[in-house]
C-alpha cells in the first residue's frame, strides 16, 4: 500500500489582539484620525514562523482606542473613563 503525501492546508483565523501604537500628531483628534486611516485593513507582519516564513496578516481597528500616554506621561482621566469608574462603583464592574 502506497501512502499519499499529506498536502499542507492554509488556515485563516479571525481574532482580537491587543496592541499599543505610538502616533506623533498635533492633537489627539489628529492622532485618532491617523490611526483610523492607517488601520483600515492594514498589512501586518508578526515576525516569522519556525521555518522562516513571515507571519502575515491584516488588521483593522474595532471601536475607539484608549488613550494611555501623552509624551511619556499618563494623561488626565477622560470624561469617558470617569463615567465608567462611576458605573463600577454602582455595580462593582466596568463594562
DAFEN-V931609 format. One line per field, one symbol per residue. ss: DSSP state (H for helix, E for strand, C for the rest). A space follows every 10 residues. Layout:
BEGIN
ss: ???
END
This chain:
BEGIN
ss: CCCCCCCCCC CCCCCCCCCC CCCCCCCHHH HHHHHHHHCC CEEEEEEECC CCCEEEEEEC CCCCCCCCCE CCECCCCCHH HHHHHHHHHH HCCCC
END
